[in-house]
Amino acid sequence: MGEETPAGQRGSHPRHALAPLLNAPVRLSVVAALASVAKAEFGFVRDLVEVTDSVLSKQVSALEEAGWVAVDKGRVGRRPRTWLSLTAEGRAVYERHLAALRAIAAG
């Protein structure tokens, strides 16, 4: 997962624990929004993160492909709805990413 040092060993700098997929601000914002809830409706996340449907859809697809976000479709009454949630792996990756950012910031 981390870069190798010239000696061929994985480095100990906290940046090696960062998840490259979360380097995109929108993806990080989506995962952060989902971290504090069991699930959230697509429109709620879209409005919270302040992006369009198409931007959120594209970023959620990347997170879903990585196995970090689950997408569930259903209906409320006659209206279609999409709910998003973090998978256990997604939550673990997010927590590792945050810990690495904190360690980097702490110097």
TABEL-V61996 format. One record per backbone hydrogen bond with DSSP energy under -1.0 kcal/mol. CO is the residue of the C=O (numbers start at 1). NH is the residue of the N-H. If there is no record, write none. Layout:
BEGIN
co,nh
CO,NH
CO,NH
END
This chain:
BEGIN
co,nh
3,11
5,8
9,5
13,16
14,17
15,18
19,22
20,23
24,28
25,29
26,30
27,31
28,32
29,33
30,34
31,35
34,37
40,84
41,45
42,46
43,47
44,48
45,49
46,50
46,51
52,56
53,57
54,58
55,59
56,60
57,61
58,62
59,63
60,64
61,65
62,66
63,68
64,67
68,87
70,85
72,83
74,81
76,79
79,76
81,74
82,42
83,72
84,40
85,70
87,91
88,92
89,93
90,94
91,95
92,96
93,97
94,98
95,99
96,100
97,101
98,102
99,103
100,104
101,105
102,106
END
